[in-house]
Amino acid sequence: MGNKLRLRFNISYPGFALDVDLELPGRGITALFGHSGSGKTTCLRAVAGLERAADGYLEVNGEVWQDGGKGTFVPTHRRALGYVFQEASLFSHLSVRDNLNYGLKRSAAKAQGVRFEQAVEWLDIAALLGRRPEHLSGGERQRVAIARALLSKPRLLLFDEPLAALDLKRKAEILPYLERLHDTLDIPMLYVSHSPDEVARLADHLVLLAEGKAVASGPLQETLARIDLPAVFADDAGVVIDAVIGGHDDNDHLSRLDFAGGTIYVSRQAKPLGRNVRCRIHARDVSLNLEHMDNSSILNIIRANVVAVADTDNPANVLVRLDAAGTPLLARITRRSLQHLAIRPGVGLWAQIKAVALLG
């Protein structure tokens, strides 16, 4: 029992098989990440009961929804879950209010969950209640779809690439609402995506899928920092770090971020001092030097030790894992630089960070 998701599915189709056995956190966002055809959506549909694995097993925070060995299978319509698809799938003949009320009708009468007024406030859709779906933007439709899923009082929320059909502007509008759900809800959420930026911004836990198998599963920061999985991320390899806004420099229009490994600077932020922030550093944006370069144009220079070196999908490059006072960093450098600088595990050096992406 306990506060966990346990899932085991083995489903075979011509040319593809899903074979996963996972134990995931019972709260927060777990991202299922992988290239097209890796099995992300099939896994999500199996959790929803839309794909049936004969000997599958699914337990949601102590409640068993499927146990092939005992013949247990709770049908989809009786599973306390909310499902948000790429397309909002709203009822076109109903107003936003009536679409939301449909979500309420699906919920168990005595179930504890989000109230109508809460869902409307959290997704900022009060002004939309009288409209029909054809009079909403893509981003507004998705916000309504998320609110409807919440009103079904789910014990589990499923998101199948909910931003994939939106342009960059609409994606940017939706992400803060997803972050709010993450911070507010006390239920697990499975989030399917092929966007590293979405995963880096939203997820607590990361499952990497390839050819129907889970090649890695673990806390986001720890899993992103692994160098035995470079093919999964390719050019997007990098780490996510948690930092605190420690200062603002109005003269240079910069903000200082403090984290366990040191200090980095980003463009001036409107966020107040002491605010926790998450940022992403790509391996391609980190260069290495054996000496501290005071006359460099690179502002962010962090002391670190080499932990390990791994090959990449490009034989000219390698991936170097670093430890900056407990914070992992990745650097992608050329094999020639690796040999010229004699970089190997245990060597102390300076990581020069050319770019830092603040998430949210």
Order of alpha helices (4+ residues) and beta strands (2+ residues): beta-beta-beta-alpha-beta-beta-beta-beta-alpha-alpha-alpha-beta-alpha-beta-alpha-beta-beta-alpha-alpha-beta-beta-beta-beta-beta-beta-beta-beta-alpha-beta-beta
